[in-house]
Amino acid sequence: MRPNSIEALEIEVHKVESLWRAGDWRGTLDGYCSLFKDRWNHLNGNADSLTAADLAILERIADLAVPFGQYKWADQLLEIATRGYSRLGSAFWADYSTVKRAHLAFSNSLPYEARILLATRRATLGDFEALEFTQEGFIRWETSYQAAPDSESKTLLFSQLYIVLGRLLMHLGLYGSALTALVRGTVHASASHLESAASTLMHLRLAAAQCLLEKGELQDASTELGNIERRIEEKKHPGHLTTFLEIQAKLDLLRGDFGSAQRHLLRVWYTCRERGFVAPALRAFLNLAQLLIYLNKTIEAKTLLTAC
């Protein structure tokens, strides 16, 4: 079926999303790619004819491509979506897709690129580098933003923005300000009624746990991780699980519990391999191999290297 109308497109999207709810990320990615290919052929490859629904599919493809290591491809898709939203006169969605590109830059260990991306939307988002990193300063920033079509959309954008801002502040070593930003983000995510809000809230809490860990507040980090673990939906959001396990492994190492760290890293590796998440699996493999070598478990390290 070629989804050449918005109604047909919505039906096909619903079918593909059912795969995601069942935990089939590869099937979901393939389904969305097939959908967009048909739409692209129908539009004769004319990017100026892309609708808001088409751009939303591009964003979904970009989200799904990241765990499979397709960072560059995902960024290109989001860049196309941003230009498309700008062409359609939707400053809000152009802001939103740019924030998602900033998330992607962090996932690819490019914090400076994330900073540059946010600066490109200064006209609507404001100068985030001139912000006062307090609750009062954040509220003034939110109030000044006028591009959102409604309060729900504004909540969606700022819950994502505070993740990026928190990660950027952590990168700069400003852990107190980072925690303030992340806590403010949880206020927005908790108030949202969108289906994606629960996932956003989990991202914020994981980032807060990471921040507490890097700040040296190990007990608070442990408490936060304990609260997070009970709320993880592994089937729908395996990335939350792997991030949680990676942070937990770091905490184990800092506490000298090397056995627990090894178990957590092994679980990350198995989970990523099972789902075909190439880049996260490689990162988990390297972390695990490094730990085994550090513990002088050279035979196990060699076995691991041979298995890969």
N, C-alpha and C positions, 0 to 999 in steps of 0.2 A: 504493500500500500504506500503510495506516494503522498506524504502529508503536505499537499499544496494549499490547503486552507487552514486557518487558525484552529477551527474546530477539530479537523482531522489531526492536526499537530498535537493538540491537547490530549487526544485519545492515545496517540502513540507515546507521548511523554509519560502518561499514566502507566502504560504497560512497562516501559523501561524502568520507571521508578519502583515498580513491584520487584524487579530484580535486585535493586539496591536494598530494599527492605529485607530481602531474603539473604543478604550478605554476599551477593554475587557482584563484586566490584568490577571484575573484568567484563562480565556480561553487560553490566550497566554502561561501562565506557564504550564497548563495541556497539551497543544499541544506540547511544547518543551520536556516535560517529556516523553510523549508518543513516540516522535521521537527518543529520546536518548535510551529509553528502547528497541525499535526495533533494533537500531544499536548495542546496547550492546549484545543483544541476537544473532545477526548475527555474532558478533566477538567472540562469546562464552565466554564473560566475560573477554577477554584478554586486559588489559589496554595498553599493549605495541603495540597493533594494532590500537589504536585510531589515527585518522588523524587530521590535523590542523582544518578541518571543524568540526569534532566531538568536538574538544576542544573549538571551538568558540561557539558551542551550550551549552556546559557546563557553559561557562562564562555567556551566556544569561540567562540560568536557575538561576544561582547565583544572577544575577542582579534582576530578577523578584521575587526571593524568599524572598529578604530582607523586602519589605513592609509587607509581610505576617508573619513576625516575625521569619523566618527560618534562623537566623544568622549562627548557627553552621553548618547546612547543606550547606549553601551557601559557607562558608569558606572551608569546606571539598572539595566541587566541584572545587573551585578555586585552592586549593592546588594540586588536581589531575591534573588540567590543567597546572599548573606551572611545575610540574614534567614531564608532557607529552611534553611540549615545550622544556624543557631542554634535554630530550631524543632525540627529533628531531633536536637538535642543534640550536634552535632558541632562542638566548639570548635575543633578543628584546622582543619577546612575553612572555618569562619568566619574564622579567622586568615588562612588562605591566600588566600581571595577578597578580604579586606581589603588584604592586601599587593599583590594585583594591582590593586586600586583605587588604591593609592598609586603604583604604576608608571604607571597611566593619568594620574594627576594630574601627574606629572612630564612625560609626553608632551604634556600640554596646558599646559605652563609654569605649573603651579600647585604649587610646592614647599611652600608653607604649608599647602595642603589635604592634601598627602601627610603632613605632620607631624601634623596633626589626626587623620587617619584611623588612623595607627599608635597614637596615644594612646587611641583608642576600644577597643583590644584590650589595654590595659595589664594587665588582670586575668590574662591568660594569657601574653602576650608579655613582660611586665615593662616597666619604665620605661626605654626605650632612651636617654632623655636623661641617665640617671644611670649609663650604662655607662662602663667604663674601656676606652678605645679602644686596647687592646693585644691581642696574641694570647691572653694569659692571661685577660684580662677577657672576651674573646669566648667562650672555652671555658667559663668559669664561667656565662655567660649561656645558652649552649646546654644545659649540664647542668641548669640550673634549669627548663628548659621541659619540662612533663610532659604536654601535650595530644596529642602525636603518637602514633598507634596503633602505629607501628613505626619502626625506624631509617631505613628508606628514605624514609618520609614526612617524617621530621624533616630529613633531608638535603635533600629537595625544598624544604621551607619555608625553611630557612636559606640555601640558595643564592640564593633569590629575595630574602630579607630583606636580605642583604648588598649586593645591587644597589641597593635603595632607600636603605639606610643610607649606602652610598658616595656616591650622588648627592646625598643630603641634606648630607653633610659637605662635598662639593665646593661646593655652593651657599653654605655658610657660610665657604668659604675655608680649610677645614681639610684641605688636600690630603694631608698625611702620614697622618692618621687615615683619610682616605677610601681611600687605597691599601692600608692595613692591612686595612680591612674588605673591600675587593674581592679581595685576595689570599686572605683567609680564605674568601670565597665560592667561589673557584676550587677550594679543597680539597674542599668539599662537592660541587660540580658534577662534579668529576673522579671522585669516588668513587661517584656515582650510576649505576645501571644502567638508568634510565628513558630512553625515547626522547627526551624533552624536555631531557635533561641537556646534550646537545651544544649546543643552542640557548642554554640558560642560560649555559653556559660562554663562548659567544661574546659574549653580552651583557656579562658580567663583564669580559672582555678588552677589549672596545670601550670600556667605561666607564673601565677602567684607562688605556687609551691617551689618552682625553680628559682624564683627571686629570693625566697626565704632561705633556700639552700645556699645560694651564692652569697647571701648576706651573712651566712654563718649561724643563722638561727635554726639549728638542726631539729630541736624538739618541736618548734612550731611547724617546720616543714614536714616532719613525720606525722604530726596531728592532721595537717591538711591533706596529706597523701592518704591517710586512713579514711578520711571523710570522702575523698574522691573515689577511692576504689569501689565503694558500695554503689556508686552511681554510673559506672562505666557500662555502656551497651556495646559489647565486643562485636556482635554481628553487624550492627549498623555503622559503628565508628571504631574500627580496629586501630586507627591512628591514635585514638585517645589511650587505648591500652598500651601500645608500644611506647608512647611518650611517658606514660605513668611508670612503666617498668624501667625505662632509661633513667628517669629521675630517682626512682627508688634504688636502682643499682649504684648511682652516684652517692646517695645517702649511705648505703651499706659500706661503700669503700671508705668514706670519711669516718665511719664508725669502726672500721677495721673488721667488718663482718664479710670477709671475702667469699665465703661459701654461699651466702645469700645473694651477693652481687653476681656470682657466677650463675646461679639458678635464674635470676631475673634476666640476665643478658641472653642466656640460652633460650628462654621463652620468647624474647623479642625476636631472636634469629629464626626460631621455628615458625612463629606467627607470620613473619614477613616472607619467608620462603614458601610457606603453604599458600599464601595469597598472591604470590608473584610480585611483591613489592620490591623491586630491584634495588633502588638506592638505599632504603632503610635496612634491607637485609645485608647489604654490603657494609653499611656503617655498624650494624650490630655484630657482624662477623669480625670486623677489625677490632672493635671494643673487646669482644670476647677473647680473641686471640692474644691481644695485648695483656689482658688480665691473666690468662693462663701462663704466658711467658713470665710475667711479673711474679707469679706464684711458683715459678720453677716447675710447672707442669708441662714440660717440653714434649712429652710423649702425647699427651692430650692435644696440645697445640698442633703438633704434626698431623695427628689424626684428623683434626678439624680442617687443616689446610688441604689435606688429601681429599676429604669429602667434598670440598668446594672446587 
